[in-house]
């Protein structure tokens, strides 16, 4: 490009600070991000942008950090409607006595549509631009996400027993293949396979899930090694740990995302290394359900990709990925016995480029690099509680709350402007949420506080 060549583009974002994620560990100052269509055209110093680009819109962010949109790699979006319904209980009591009965009574297409939209509103408001969902009626969740313009991996559920979505494994797999066929070419919706857990899916359906992934290239996401009880029960009944069983069935593969992994030993780590499988860390859910602690730093040091997720709002109880990063960094230090474990930049990578790797889309998501898709967020650091600012990366992980996110773009389209959602009618959504809350209170005996 010669000095007198001016290139036209759509949007210019002027940032006080910029964290590109690639290259890692960098905080740049006074940068401009140029967006052309759905992609990033350039990330350059502002003075260079003055010389080389003219844009139809300029967004000045003088107190902000600009970075890639966050990738929430595990959740059950519609469970936002169960937020706070069954707190302070261990996992199996929580599931058997509260969540599964509530799902049997309330899950419907409309429940999924409204609950997923509530989750998307919260995630967009706190910086998430891509999320992974594993829940019932995935075709509804996919359409709701597509209509809102948010990027989503939609995992269809696979279990041995009937649910509101189907009669059993054969129906789930048939519907799941149709989901993959419908959405496989879409840029925003990534259909995937969601066997619930080793203790709810038997060998036959599990092997079929592996073959479906091999045939279609779809990712697999599974809850794995979540509790000590799960591992002990499998070892006693089958004579092998759950990860070893999955490896024998062909389920552990580079396309597989292993969620939780709080109970792992060196043999499990070797299986992850050999298979290329990914790990999805959900620290706040693991803590709240007393499931255990994932040795994140050991996994990263072993060359295993670790991304991060919030889990569902019924076991967290929020979908704020900035808060999840903070918890992940704090817990990692205690587990490793090392205050230097999981430093701020590495935590940010878990919520961005590592998530993109787990999706198989790190070539176009997860960092601010020319040519990648324009999934971008801005975080306002002008609040007195965030002053003074010595290291923006430190603030984002250790001091920031997701509500400081002020702007976001997905595919170059504004999703959040000055803290206001552009594509979700929040007032209308709240009316529907209040209606669901009333129904759930009536049938579950949830308290009503005045």
N, C-alpha and C positions, 0 to 999 in steps of 0.2 A: 504494500500500500504506500503510495507516494504521499508527500506532505500535503499536497493540495487535493487529495482524494477524500471525499466525504461520503460515507455510507449511510443510507437511511435504515432505520430500525423502528421497532414498535415502542419499547419501554426502556427507559434508563433509570436504574436505582442507584442513587448516590449514598454510599454507606460511610459512616464514621469509622466503623471497624468491619472487617470481613473475615470469616473463618471458612476457607475453601474446603477443608477436610482433606483434600488432595491438592498439593502435598500436605502431609500430616504435620501437626504440631505448630501450624502457622497462624498468626493473627496479623492481618494486613490493615493498614490505615488509609483512609481517604481513597477508597476504590469505587469504581463504577461497574455495575453489572448491566450488560446490554442484552435485551431479550428481543428476538426476532421470531414471530410466530410462537411455536410451542417450545422453542429451544433457546439455550444460552448462546448468544453470538460472540460475546467477549467478556472477560473479567480483567479489567485494566485500571491503571491509575486514572483519577478523574481528569487530570490535565491532558492525558493522552486521549481520553474519551472526547474532550472538548474539540480536539483537532480532527478526530477520525469519524465521529458519528453525529447524526442528527436524528432525534427520535420524536415521535408524535406526543409522547408523554414522558415527563420526568418526575420521579418521586424522590424528594429530598428527605433523608433520614439522619439528621445531624447528631442524634444521641443513641444511635441504634447499632446493634450487631446484625449483620446479614449473614445467613448461613443456609445450607441445604435444609429442605423440609425434613422433619423427623419421620422415621419409619417405625411404627408400632407393630412388632412382629407376632404378637399373640393376644387374642382377646375373643370375647363372646359378646359382640356389640349389643345385641338386644337385651342382654342381661342388665343393662342400665336401669331397666324398669324394676329390677329386684334389688337395687342398691340399698344396702343397710337392712335388708329383710331378715338375715340370719347370721348375725355377727358372733364372734367369740366362740367358734365351734371348730373342732378338728375336721379334716377334709371329709372323711367317710360319713360322719354324722351330718355334716353340712349338706352333702349330696343326698344321702339316703332319706333323711328325715325332713328335709326342707326344700332343697332345690328341685330334685326330681319330682316330688309331688306337686310343687307349684308349676313346674313346666307342664306336667300332665293336665293340669286344670286350665292354664292360661295361654299356652303357646298356640298361636294361630298366625296366618299370613299378616293380619293387621298388627298383631303384637310385634312381629319381627320388623315390619315396616316402621312403626313408630319408635320402637326401642333402638333400632339401628340409626334412625335419624337423630335421636337424642344423643347417641354415642358420637356420631359424626360431628354434631354441633360442638360437643365438648372437646373432641380431638382437634378439630380445626381451630378452635379458640385457643388452644394451648400448643399449637405448633406442629401437629401431626399432619402430614400430607399424604401418607400411605399407611394403610393399616391391614392387618391380617385378621380374618374372622373365621371362627369355626362354630357354627350353630345351625339350628334347624331352618328349613325353608331358605336354603342358600340362594335360590333363584330370585327370591324377593330382596334379600340383602344386596345381591349383585345389582339389581335394577335401581334400588334406592341410591346406592353409591354412585352408579353411573349417572343418574339424573342430577346428583349434586356435584358431579365433576371431581370427586375425590378418588384417588387411586386405591385399589383394594385387592388383596389376595382373598378369595372366597373359597374356604375349604368345606366340602360337603361332608356331613357326619356319616360315620360308619360304625355300627355297633351290632352286637349279636341279638339284641332284643328290640321289640317294637317301640316306636316313639311317635310323637304327633306327625312326623314327616314320612314315616314308612313302617312297613310290617317287619322288616328284617334285612339282613345283609344283601340279599339278591336285589331287593327293590332299591336299597340305598345305592348300590353299585350301578344299577341301570339308570337311575335318575342322575347319579354323579357323572356318568359318561355323557349323558345328554347336556349337563351343565358345562362340561369341558368343551363339547362340540359347539355349543352356543357362543361361548365367550373366548375361545382360544385365540382368536385373531384380534381381540380388542386391546387397545393400548392401555386402558385404565384398569380393566377387570382381569385378574389373573386367577382362573379356576384351578383349584387344587383338591387333593384327597385328604380327608381328615379322619383316619381311624382314631377313635377316642383315646384308647389306652390299651396296654397289653392285657389288663384284667377285664376288659369289656369286649375284646375282639379276639375270636379264636383263630387257630392257624389257617383254616381255609380262606376266610375272608381277608385275613391279613396278607396272605400270599397273593390273592387276587388284586389287592390294592397295590402291591409291588409291581405286578405285571401291568396294571393299568398305567402306572407311572412310567414304566419302561416303554409302553406302547405310545403314549401321548406326550411324554415329556413333562407332565404335570408334577408339581411339587407335592410332597407328602408332609403333613404336620401331625405330630402325635405327642400326647402327654407321656413322658417317659421318666422313670426313676424319680417320681415326684415325692414319694414318702418311703421311709424305712420299712413300713409294713408291706408296701407293694413289692419291694425287692425280696424281703424275707419270705413272703408267701409264695412268690414264684420259685424261689430257690428250694423251698421245702416241697412244693407240689411237683415241680418239673425238673428239679436238679440243675437248674441253670438260671442265671440272672436274666431279667427281661431284655436287656440289650443284646445278650448272646442269642436269645431266641429270635429276636428280630433280624439279627445278622444272618442266622441260618435260613430264615424265610425270605431273604433278599430285600428286606424292608430298609435296612441301613444302606444308604446310597447318597451321592452328592446332592440329590434333590430332596433329601429328607431333613426336616427341621424337628429336632428333639427338644420338646418344651419341658422346662424345669430342671431336670438333671441335678437334683440336690444330693442324691445318694450314689456317688460314683467312686470307683477305685481305679487302680492303674490298668486293670484288664479292660474296663469300660473305655478308658481314654485311648487305649490301643485300638479298640474296635472303631471308635470315632475317627482316629487318624487313618486307619486302613480303608474305611468306607468313604471318607470325605464328607460325612454327615455334618450338619450344622447344629449348634446349640442355641436355644432361645431362653434367655434368662429373665425370670419374672420375680424380682427380689421382694417386692412388697406383698404380693400374694403368698409367696413362700413363707414370709415372716408371719403374716396374719393368720394363716392356717397352721402355723408351726410345722410346716412340711420339712424344712431343713435349709441348708445353706449350700449354694452352688459354688464350687472352687473356681471362680471365673479366671483369676490370674493364672492358675495352673493350666487351665484349658488354653488360654491365649498363648502362654509360653510353650505349649505343646503343639502350636500351629493350627489349632482348631478355631474356626470362625465362631464368634459368640455375638449374637445380636440381642436385642432387648425388647420386652413386651410388658404390658401392664396387667395382662389377664383381664377377666371381666370385672365390671364395677360391683358385682355381688361379692367379690372376694378381695377387693383392693383398698378403698372403694372409689377410686377416681381413675381417670384415663389420662392424667397429666404425665407425659413422658419426661419432662424436665425433673419432676419429683422422683420419678423412677431412676433416672440417671444418678441423682444425688444418693439415693438409697443404695444403688448398686455400687457406687464408689466407696461409700462408707463401709458397707458389709464386706466388700472385697478386701479391704485393709485388715479387718478383724480376722477373716478366714485365713488370709495369708500370713498374719502376724507381722505385717509390713506396712508402715504408713505410706510407703511409696507405691503400693499396689494400685492398679487402675487409676492413674492420674486423670486429670480433667479432660485432656484431649483424647485419651483413649476411651473414656466414657462417651464423649461426643461421637466418636467413630462407631461405637456399638449402636448408637441410635440413628446412624445415617448410613455410612458406606458398608458397615457389616450387615445391616438389614438388607441393603441392596444386593450384597453377595448371596445372602440366604435365599433371595428371590431369583437369583440368576440374572439380575439386571444391573449389576454394578457398572456395566459399560454405558448406562444412560441415566442412572439415578445415584443419589447418595453423596454427591460432591458438586461444588460449583466449578465446573470445567467447561470450556467452550465446546459446544456440540452436544452437551447433555441436555436432557429435558429440564425445562425451567420450573422446577419445584423448589420454591425459595421461601424462606421466612425471615422476618425482621423482629428483633426483640429490643424494646425500649429500655435503656439502662439509666434513664433520667430520674427515676424514683429516688427519693432521699434514702430509702432503705438499701439502695444499691450503690451508695456513694461511700468513699471515692472509688473510682475504677482504675485499678492497677493492671489487672489481667482479665479481659473480658471472658476468656474461656473458663477461668476459675469462677467468675460470677454466674455463668450459665449453669454450671454443675452444682456449685455449693451455696449460692445465694439467691438465685433466681427462682421465681415461681412462674409456671406456664402462662398465667394471666398477663404477664408482661409482654407477651407476643402481640404485636400491633398490626402486622401485615403478613399475608401469605399469598402466594401464587402457585397454581398447579397447571402445568402445560402453558404457562404464561398468562393464565386467566386469574384475575383477582378473586380470592376466596375470603379474605379478611382485610378490611381497610379501616385503619384507626380503631381497631378492636371490635369492629362490627362485621358480622357475617353477611356476605353478599348474596348467597344462594339458598339459604335456609330461612324460612319464615318462623322465627323463634316464638313469636306471640301465639301463632296458630299451633305450633308444636307443643307449647306448654299447656294448652287446653286439652290436647289429647293425652299428655302425660298425666295431668290431674285426674282425668277420667280413669285411666288405668290404675293409678294409685288408690282411688276410691274402691275399685273392684277388688284389688288385691288385699286392701285392709279388711274389707267385708268378709272375705273367705279365709284369710289366714290369721285373723286376730291381731294384726299389727296395731300397735298403739297409735292413737291420734293425739298429738300434742297441740295445745293452744297457747 
